[in-house]
Amino acid sequence: MRTNLSRLKLRMTKKRPRDPVTLVIYGWHESQPGTLFWVFPSVADALRAVRAMRNAVRWLILKGGRAFDVEVDVDVDALRRAGGVLLEH
């Protein structure tokens, strides 16, 4: 009995690995800071972040943690064609 409880406890404490995602915000209401992006550990975390930024009106969430060159504008159409878009608004 003790080993069964130990196994159950071990399964309950293990966290499933999460796949990182990249949040890209490219449309804003009122202020226009340009295209911004961040890497988050999960889709849920990225959605919480975009909800917190109330002036973000056009955004997408990409599969994987991507790094973009800060000085070059992100080509949203090319990201769509690449097929890594999980969510878009």
MMTF fields as JSON, N, C-alpha, C and O atoms, coordinates in Angstrom:
{
  "mmtfVersion": "1.0.0",
  "mmtfProducer": "UNKNOWN",
  "numBonds": 355,
  "numAtoms": 356,
  "numGroups": 89,
  "numChains": 1,
  "numModels": 1,
  "chainsPerModel": [1],
  "groupsPerChain": [89],
  "chainIdList": ["A"],
  "bondAtomList": [4, 2, 8, 6, 12, 10, 16, 14, 20, 18, 24, 22, 28, 26, 32, 30, 36, 34, 40, 38, 44, 42, 48, 46, 52, 50, 56, 54, 60, 58, 64, 62, 68, 66, 72, 70, 76, 74, 80, 78, 84, 82, 88, 86, 92, 90, 96, 94, 100, 98, 104, 102, 108, 106, 112, 110, 116, 114, 120, 118, 124, 122, 128, 126, 132, 130, 136, 134, 140, 138, 144, 142, 148, 146, 152, 150, 156, 154, 160, 158, 164, 162, 168, 166, 172, 170, 176, 174, 180, 178, 184, 182, 188, 186, 192, 190, 196, 194, 200, 198, 204, 202, 208, 206, 212, 210, 216, 214, 220, 218, 224, 222, 228, 226, 232, 230, 236, 234, 240, 238, 244, 242, 248, 246, 252, 250, 256, 254, 260, 258, 264, 262, 268, 266, 272, 270, 276, 274, 280, 278, 284, 282, 288, 286, 292, 290, 296, 294, 300, 298, 304, 302, 308, 306, 312, 310, 316, 314, 320, 318, 324, 322, 328, 326, 332, 330, 336, 334, 340, 338, 344, 342, 348, 346, 352, 350],
  "bondOrderList": [1, 1, 1, 1, 1, 1, 1, 1, 1, 1, 1, 1, 1, 1, 1, 1, 1, 1, 1, 1, 1, 1, 1, 1, 1, 1, 1, 1, 1, 1, 1, 1, 1, 1, 1, 1, 1, 1, 1, 1, 1, 1, 1, 1, 1, 1, 1, 1, 1, 1, 1, 1, 1, 1, 1, 1, 1, 1, 1, 1, 1, 1, 1, 1, 1, 1, 1, 1, 1, 1, 1, 1, 1, 1, 1, 1, 1, 1, 1, 1, 1, 1, 1, 1, 1, 1, 1, 1],
  "groupList": [{"groupName": "MET", "atomNameList": ["N", "CA", "C", "O"], "elementList": ["N", "C", "C", "O"], "formalChargeList": [0, 0, 0, 0], "bondAtomList": [1, 0, 2, 1, 3, 2], "bondOrderList": [1, 1, 2], "singleLetterCode": "M", "chemCompType": "L-PEPTIDE LINKING"}, {"groupName": "ARG", "atomNameList": ["N", "CA", "C", "O"], "elementList": ["N", "C", "C", "O"], "formalChargeList": [0, 0, 0, 0], "bondAtomList": [1, 0, 2, 1, 3, 2], "bondOrderList": [1, 1, 2], "singleLetterCode": "R", "chemCompType": "L-PEPTIDE LINKING"}, {"groupName": "THR", "atomNameList": ["N", "CA", "C", "O"], "elementList": ["N", "C", "C", "O"], "formalChargeList": [0, 0, 0, 0], "bondAtomList": [1, 0, 2, 1, 3, 2], "bondOrderList": [1, 1, 2], "singleLetterCode": "T", "chemCompType": "L-PEPTIDE LINKING"}, {"groupName": "ASN", "atomNameList": ["N", "CA", "C", "O"], "elementList": ["N", "C", "C", "O"], "formalChargeList": [0, 0, 0, 0], "bondAtomList": [1, 0, 2, 1, 3, 2], "bondOrderList": [1, 1, 2], "singleLetterCode": "N", "chemCompType": "L-PEPTIDE LINKING"}, {"groupName": "LEU", "atomNameList": ["N", "CA", "C", "O"], "elementList": ["N", "C", "C", "O"], "formalChargeList": [0, 0, 0, 0], "bondAtomList": [1, 0, 2, 1, 3, 2], "bondOrderList": [1, 1, 2], "singleLetterCode": "L", "chemCompType": "L-PEPTIDE LINKING"}, {"groupName": "SER", "atomNameList": ["N", "CA", "C", "O"], "elementList": ["N", "C", "C", "O"], "formalChargeList": [0, 0, 0, 0], "bondAtomList": [1, 0, 2, 1, 3, 2], "bondOrderList": [1, 1, 2], "singleLetterCode": "S", "chemCompType": "L-PEPTIDE LINKING"}, {"groupName": "LYS", "atomNameList": ["N", "CA", "C", "O"], "elementList": ["N", "C", "C", "O"], "formalChargeList": [0, 0, 0, 0], "bondAtomList": [1, 0, 2, 1, 3, 2], "bondOrderList": [1, 1, 2], "singleLetterCode": "K", "chemCompType": "L-PEPTIDE LINKING"}, {"groupName": "PRO", "atomNameList": ["N", "CA", "C", "O"], "elementList": ["N", "C", "C", "O"], "formalChargeList": [0, 0, 0, 0], "bondAtomList": [1, 0, 2, 1, 3, 2], "bondOrderList": [1, 1, 2], "singleLetterCode": "P", "chemCompType": "L-PEPTIDE LINKING"}, {"groupName": "ASP", "atomNameList": ["N", "CA", "C", "O"], "elementList": ["N", "C", "C", "O"], "formalChargeList": [0, 0, 0, 0], "bondAtomList": [1, 0, 2, 1, 3, 2], "bondOrderList": [1, 1, 2], "singleLetterCode": "D", "chemCompType": "L-PEPTIDE LINKING"}, {"groupName": "VAL", "atomNameList": ["N", "CA", "C", "O"], "elementList": ["N", "C", "C", "O"], "formalChargeList": [0, 0, 0, 0], "bondAtomList": [1, 0, 2, 1, 3, 2], "bondOrderList": [1, 1, 2], "singleLetterCode": "V", "chemCompType": "L-PEPTIDE LINKING"}, {"groupName": "ILE", "atomNameList": ["N", "CA", "C", "O"], "elementList": ["N", "C", "C", "O"], "formalChargeList": [0, 0, 0, 0], "bondAtomList": [1, 0, 2, 1, 3, 2], "bondOrderList": [1, 1, 2], "singleLetterCode": "I", "chemCompType": "L-PEPTIDE LINKING"}, {"groupName": "TYR", "atomNameList": ["N", "CA", "C", "O"], "elementList": ["N", "C", "C", "O"], "formalChargeList": [0, 0, 0, 0], "bondAtomList": [1, 0, 2, 1, 3, 2], "bondOrderList": [1, 1, 2], "singleLetterCode": "Y", "chemCompType": "L-PEPTIDE LINKING"}, {"groupName": "GLY", "atomNameList": ["N", "CA", "C", "O"], "elementList": ["N", "C", "C", "O"], "formalChargeList": [0, 0, 0, 0], "bondAtomList": [1, 0, 2, 1, 3, 2], "bondOrderList": [1, 1, 2], "singleLetterCode": "G", "chemCompType": "PEPTIDE LINKING"}, {"groupName": "TRP", "atomNameList": ["N", "CA", "C", "O"], "elementList": ["N", "C", "C", "O"], "formalChargeList": [0, 0, 0, 0], "bondAtomList": [1, 0, 2, 1, 3, 2], "bondOrderList": [1, 1, 2], "singleLetterCode": "W", "chemCompType": "L-PEPTIDE LINKING"}, {"groupName": "HIS", "atomNameList": ["N", "CA", "C", "O"], "elementList": ["N", "C", "C", "O"], "formalChargeList": [0, 0, 0, 0], "bondAtomList": [1, 0, 2, 1, 3, 2], "bondOrderList": [1, 1, 2], "singleLetterCode": "H", "chemCompType": "L-PEPTIDE LINKING"}, {"groupName": "GLU", "atomNameList": ["N", "CA", "C", "O"], "elementList": ["N", "C", "C", "O"], "formalChargeList": [0, 0, 0, 0], "bondAtomList": [1, 0, 2, 1, 3, 2], "bondOrderList": [1, 1, 2], "singleLetterCode": "E", "chemCompType": "L-PEPTIDE LINKING"}, {"groupName": "GLN", "atomNameList": ["N", "CA", "C", "O"], "elementList": ["N", "C", "C", "O"], "formalChargeList": [0, 0, 0, 0], "bondAtomList": [1, 0, 2, 1, 3, 2], "bondOrderList": [1, 1, 2], "singleLetterCode": "Q", "chemCompType": "L-PEPTIDE LINKING"}, {"groupName": "PHE", "atomNameList": ["N", "CA", "C", "O"], "elementList": ["N", "C", "C", "O"], "formalChargeList": [0, 0, 0, 0], "bondAtomList": [1, 0, 2, 1, 3, 2], "bondOrderList": [1, 1, 2], "singleLetterCode": "F", "chemCompType": "L-PEPTIDE LINKING"}, {"groupName": "ALA", "atomNameList": ["N", "CA", "C", "O"], "elementList": ["N", "C", "C", "O"], "formalChargeList": [0, 0, 0, 0], "bondAtomList": [1, 0, 2, 1, 3, 2], "bondOrderList": [1, 1, 2], "singleLetterCode": "A", "chemCompType": "L-PEPTIDE LINKING"}],
  "groupTypeList": [0, 1, 2, 3, 4, 5, 1, 4, 6, 4, 1, 0, 2, 6, 6, 1, 7, 1, 8, 7, 9, 2, 4, 9, 10, 11, 12, 13, 14, 15, 5, 16, 7, 12, 2, 4, 17, 13, 9, 17, 7, 5, 9, 18, 8, 18, 4, 1, 18, 9, 1, 18, 0, 1, 3, 18, 9, 1, 13, 4, 10, 4, 6, 12, 12, 1, 18, 17, 8, 9, 15, 9, 8, 9, 8, 9, 8, 18, 4, 1, 1, 18, 12, 12, 9, 4, 4, 15, 14],
  "groupIdList": [1, 2, 3, 4, 5, 6, 7, 8, 9, 10, 11, 12, 13, 14, 15, 16, 17, 18, 19, 20, 21, 22, 23, 24, 25, 26, 27, 28, 29, 30, 31, 32, 33, 34, 35, 36, 37, 38, 39, 40, 41, 42, 43, 44, 45, 46, 47, 48, 49, 50, 51, 52, 53, 54, 55, 56, 57, 58, 59, 60, 61, 62, 63, 64, 65, 66, 67, 68, 69, 70, 71, 72, 73, 74, 75, 76, 77, 78, 79, 80, 81, 82, 83, 84, 85, 86, 87, 88, 89],
  "secStructList": [7, 2, 2, 2, 2, 2, 2, 2, 2, 2, 2, 2, 2, 7, 7, 7, 7, 7, 7, 7, 3, 3, 3, 3, 3, 3, 3, 3, 1, 1, 7, 7, 7, 7, 7, 3, 3, 3, 3, 3, 1, 1, 2, 2, 2, 2, 2, 2, 2, 2, 2, 2, 7, 6, 6, 3, 3, 3, 3, 3, 3, 3, 3, 1, 7, 7, 7, 7, 7, 6, 6, 1, 7, 7, 7, 2, 2, 2, 2, 2, 2, 2, 6, 7, 3, 3, 3, 3, 7],
  "xCoordList": [0.819, 0.0, 0.862, 0.555, 1.93, 2.784, 3.403, 3.508, 3.809, 4.415, 3.402, 3.759, 2.141, 1.116, 0.912, 0.766, 0.904, 0.758, 1.971, 1.84, 3.133, 4.348, 4.32, 4.693, 3.879, 3.794, 2.775, 3.02, 1.629, 0.588, 1.092, 0.862, 1.771, 2.309, 3.333, 3.358, 4.178, 5.182, 4.533, 4.979, 3.477, 2.782, 2.089, 2.021, 1.572, 0.857, 1.813, 1.44, 3.033, 3.971, 4.746, 5.285, 4.802, 5.509, 4.718, 3.505, 5.399, 4.755, 5.104, 6.246, 4.108, 4.353, 5.175, 4.934, 6.14, 6.908, 6.023, 5.2, 6.205, 5.406, 6.27, 7.462, 5.653, 6.36, 6.313, 5.238, 7.442, 7.431, 6.72, 6.675, 6.173, 5.501, 6.008, 6.544, 5.828, 6.232, 4.996, 4.229, 4.809, 3.723, 4.262, 5.233, 3.629, 4.027, 2.846, 1.759, 3.053, 2.009, 2.431, 3.498, 1.576, 1.928, 0.889, 1.071, -0.187, -1.198, -1.626, -1.886, -1.698, -1.976, -3.1, -3.299, -3.827, -4.85, -4.197, -3.588, -4.321, -3.755, -2.234, -1.739, -1.475, -0.012, 0.489, -0.097, 1.561, 2.106, 3.59, 4.446, 3.913, 5.319, 6.004, 7.198, 5.272, 5.852, 5.582, 4.797, 6.234, 6.056, 6.914, 8.119, 6.273, 6.973, 6.732, 5.716, 7.661, 7.532, 8.172, 9.133, 7.615, 8.117, 7.95, 7.043, 8.821, 8.717, 8.108, 8.534, 7.098, 6.429, 6.498, 6.631, 6.408, 6.499, 5.274, 5.36, 4.126, 2.924, 1.977, 2.142, 0.993, -0.022, -0.839, -1.169, -1.162, -1.948, -1.228, -1.861, 0.081, 0.852, 0.861, 0.757, 0.985, 0.967, -0.39, -0.463, -1.462, -2.799, -3.032, -3.663, -2.534, -2.642, -1.912, -2.396, -0.75, 0.031, -0.668, -0.696, -1.237, -1.879, -3.164, -3.532, -3.841, -5.024, -4.642, -5.403, -3.463, -3.007, -2.663, -2.756, -2.268, -1.949, -3.21, -3.451, -3.984, -5.306, -5.266, -6.255, -4.157, -4.099, -3.563, -3.409, -3.277, -2.856, -4.1, -4.957, -4.198, -5.395, -5.098, -6.011, -3.871, -3.506, -2.291, -1.231, -2.461, -1.388, -1.516, -2.561, -0.442, -0.46, 0.494, 1.451, 0.204, 1.041, 1.632, 0.917, 2.954, 3.692, 4.183, 4.49, 4.252, 4.805, 6.31, 6.988, 6.837, 8.271, 8.745, 8.076, 9.885, 10.486, 11.369, 12.464, 10.918, 11.668, 12.307, 11.765, 13.453, 14.134, 14.096, 14.417, 13.708, 13.665, 14.686, 15.004, 15.195, 16.098, 15.284, 14.303, 15.68, 14.915, 14.839, 13.839, 15.85, 15.886, 15.158, 14.96, 14.759, 14.064, 12.598, 12.295, 11.685, 10.266, 9.952, 10.5, 9.075, 8.662, 7.642, 6.672, 7.858, 6.953, 5.867, 6.087, 4.702, 3.606, 3.098, 2.769, 3.029, 2.578, 3.514, 3.055, 4.812, 5.78, 5.618, 5.781, 5.301, 5.066, 3.836, 3.836, 2.797, 1.59, 1.903, 1.463, 2.661, 3.011, 3.878, 3.792, 4.702, 5.577, 4.784, 5.273, 3.572, 2.692, 2.854, 2.339, 3.536, 3.72, 2.759, 2.936, 1.728, 0.798, -0.215, -0.928, -0.271, -1.233, -2.543, -3.626, -2.443, -3.606, -3.334, -2.191, -4.411, -4.258, -5.516, -6.629, -5.313, -6.435, -6.145, -6.95],
  "yCoordList": [-1.192, 0.0, 1.255, 2.228, 1.229, 2.391, 2.758, 3.945, 1.795, 2.087, 2.702, 3.562, 2.27, 2.863, 4.338, 5.17, 4.653, 6.058, 6.883, 8.04, 6.283, 6.996, 7.294, 8.386, 6.327, 6.545, 7.614, 8.466, 7.573, 8.572, 9.968, 10.928, 10.072, 11.37, 11.874, 13.063, 10.978, 11.363, 11.859, 12.849, 11.171, 11.613, 12.945, 13.748, 13.194, 14.449, 15.631, 16.744, 15.416, 16.523, 16.811, 17.905, 15.837, 16.06, 17.029, 16.886, 18.005, 18.921, 18.511, 18.166, 18.555, 18.24, 19.354, 20.531, 18.99, 20.04, 20.824, 20.255, 22.134, 22.985, 23.473, 23.735, 23.589, 24.083, 25.6, 26.178, 26.256, 27.722, 28.252, 27.594, 29.44, 30.123, 31.56, 32.077, 32.19, 33.584, 34.426, 34.133, 35.465, 36.413, 37.59, 38.229, 37.878, 39.001, 39.96, 39.584, 41.194, 42.218, 43.222, 43.829, 43.39, 44.265, 45.339, 46.131, 45.394, 46.435, 46.962, 46.194, 48.26, 48.901, 49.916, 50.488, 50.132, 51.173, 52.379, 52.248, 53.533, 54.802, 54.829, 55.239, 54.412, 54.484, 53.432, 52.354, 53.727, 52.815, 52.548, 53.152, 51.654, 51.379, 50.506, 50.23, 50.069, 49.196, 47.736, 47.426, 46.847, 45.412, 44.981, 45.231, 44.331, 43.838, 42.34, 41.834, 41.631, 40.178, 39.723, 40.319, 38.651, 38.041, 36.538, 36.059, 35.785, 34.334, 33.98, 34.492, 33.09, 32.639, 31.118, 30.451, 30.569, 29.118, 28.356, 27.155, 29.044, 28.344, 29.324, 30.54, 28.779, 29.594, 30.352, 31.522, 29.688, 30.335, 31.559, 32.585, 31.466, 32.608, 33.749, 34.917, 33.412, 34.435, 35.118, 36.332, 34.352, 34.942, 35.864, 36.911, 35.484, 36.372, 37.684, 38.753, 37.599, 38.808, 39.721, 40.936, 39.152, 39.989, 40.607, 41.713, 39.921, 40.514, 41.678, 42.635, 41.59, 42.672, 43.933, 45.04, 43.772, 44.925, 45.326, 44.846, 46.164, 46.491, 47.25, 47.253, 47.892, 48.636, 47.782, 48.287, 46.498, 45.588, 45.086, 44.438, 45.387, 44.993, 43.954, 43.241, 43.846, 42.847, 42.088, 42.669, 40.786, 39.967, 38.538, 38.129, 37.793, 36.369, 35.642, 36.215, 34.364, 33.503, 32.429, 31.712, 32.341, 31.397, 30.211, 30.339, 29.08, 27.884, 28.06, 28.471, 27.753, 27.813, 29.179, 30.191, 29.189, 30.435, 30.996, 30.485, 32.025, 32.596, 33.91, 34.672, 34.154, 35.43, 36.207, 35.671, 37.452, 38.319, 39.423, 39.807, 39.93, 41.064, 42.295, 42.617, 42.975, 44.112, 45.248, 45.965, 45.42, 46.557, 46.312, 47.247, 45.082, 44.754, 44.488, 43.781, 45.051, 44.799, 43.326, 42.706, 42.787, 41.397, 41.31, 42.068, 40.389, 40.197, 39.207, 37.995, 39.73, 38.913, 37.958, 36.812, 38.407, 37.527, 36.334, 35.219, 36.558, 35.459, 34.47, 33.265, 34.966, 34.079, 33.209, 32.024, 33.796, 33.018, 31.93, 30.788, 32.299, 31.327, 30.19, 29.06, 30.484, 29.46, 28.409, 27.3, 28.745, 27.757, 27.551, 26.563, 28.421, 28.252, 29.028, 29.088, 29.637, 30.465, 29.577, 28.8, 29.699, 28.937, 29.71, 29.144, 30.993, 31.863, 33.212, 33.663, 33.855, 35.195, 35.998, 35.473, 37.278, 38.194, 39.474, 40.404],
  "zCoordList": [0.0, 0.0, 0.0, -0.689, 0.767, 0.876, -0.473, -0.783, -1.275, -2.569, -3.529, -4.335, -3.452, -4.297, -3.962, -4.857, -2.676, -2.267, -2.69, -3.088, -2.601, -3.014, -4.505, -4.932, -5.293, -6.734, -7.07, -7.923, -6.399, -6.641, -6.28, -7.016, -5.158, -4.741, -5.748, -6.064, -6.254, -7.23, -8.52, -9.099, -8.974, -10.188, -9.996, -10.927, -8.802, -8.553, -8.483, -8.855, -8.015, -7.873, -9.159, -9.327, -10.063, -11.326, -12.185, -12.342, -12.736, -13.656, -15.069, -15.374, -15.916, -17.313, -17.935, -17.667, -18.76, -19.421, -20.377, -21.094, -20.376, -21.248, -22.395, -22.233, -23.542, -24.71, -24.715, -24.554, -24.892, -24.914, -26.154, -27.194, -26.023, -27.13, -27.172, -26.191, -28.324, -28.49, -28.767, -29.684, -27.979, -28.176, -28.979, -28.575, -30.122, -30.972, -31.027, -31.466, -30.586, -30.652, -31.711, -31.62, -32.72, -33.837, -34.112, -35.036, -33.351, -33.518, -32.167, -31.241, -32.062, -30.784, -30.925, -31.997, -29.852, -29.765, -29.091, -28.03, -29.7, -29.218, -29.356, -30.405, -28.347, -28.453, -29.432, -29.528, -30.161, -31.176, -30.903, -31.55, -29.956, -29.673, -30.719, -30.602, -31.735, -32.759, -32.43, -31.534, -33.155, -32.933, -31.753, -31.715, -30.796, -29.609, -29.491, -29.967, -28.858, -28.704, -27.408, -26.921, -26.861, -25.64, -25.746, -26.427, -25.074, -25.004, -23.641, -22.606, -23.664, -22.446, -22.37, -23.396, -21.163, -21.02, -21.529, -21.785, -21.679, -22.139, -22.827, -22.729, -23.516, -24.177, -23.131, -23.325, -22.027, -20.97, -20.418, -20.167, -20.228, -19.736, -20.748, -20.374, -22.019, -23.065, -23.143, -23.332, -23.001, -23.019, -21.829, -21.968, -20.676, -19.499, -19.752, -19.381, -20.382, -20.654, -21.646, -21.453, -22.711, -23.718, -23.162, -23.557, -22.266, -21.626, -20.72, -20.571, -20.118, -19.239, -20.022, -19.491, -21.284, -22.138, -22.886, -23.994, -22.317, -22.854, -24.164, -24.898, -24.477, -25.738, -26.891, -28.003, -26.648, -27.721, -28.451, -27.851, -29.748, -30.502, -31.583, -31.999, -32.045, -33.059, -32.546, -32.314, -32.374, -31.825, -32.324, -32.83, -32.171, -32.462, -31.533, -31.011, -31.342, -30.504, -31.407, -32.106, -31.372, -32.215, -31.405, -30.219, -32.041, -31.423, -31.265, -32.207, -30.085, -29.832, -29.372, -29.581, -28.758, -28.309, -29.401, -29.636, -30.063, -31.188, -30.79, -29.988, -31.36, -31.148, -32.46, -33.52, -32.376, -33.535, -33.354, -32.228, -34.453, -34.403, -34.035, -34.706, -32.986, -32.465, -33.479, -33.522, -34.274, -35.183, -36.493, -37.269, -36.755, -37.995, -37.669, -36.708, -38.467, -38.257, -38.504, -39.415, -37.693, -37.833, -38.962, -38.985, -39.897, -41.028, -40.611, -40.61, -40.258, -39.758, -40.829, -40.523, -42.075, -43.156, -43.338, -43.588, -43.216, -43.333, -42.175, -42.366, -40.986, -39.849, -40.084, -39.752, -40.653, -40.978, -42.015, -41.882, -43.034, -44.084, -43.543, -44.023, -42.559, -41.974, -41.205, -40.989, -40.794, -40.167, -38.682, -38.16, -37.973, -36.546, -35.687, -34.47, -36.289, -35.525, -34.814, -35.449, -33.485, -32.695, -32.511, -32.661, -32.187, -31.978, -32.6, -32.673, -33.053, -33.621, -33.333, -33.343, -33.076, -32.853, -33.594, -33.557]
}
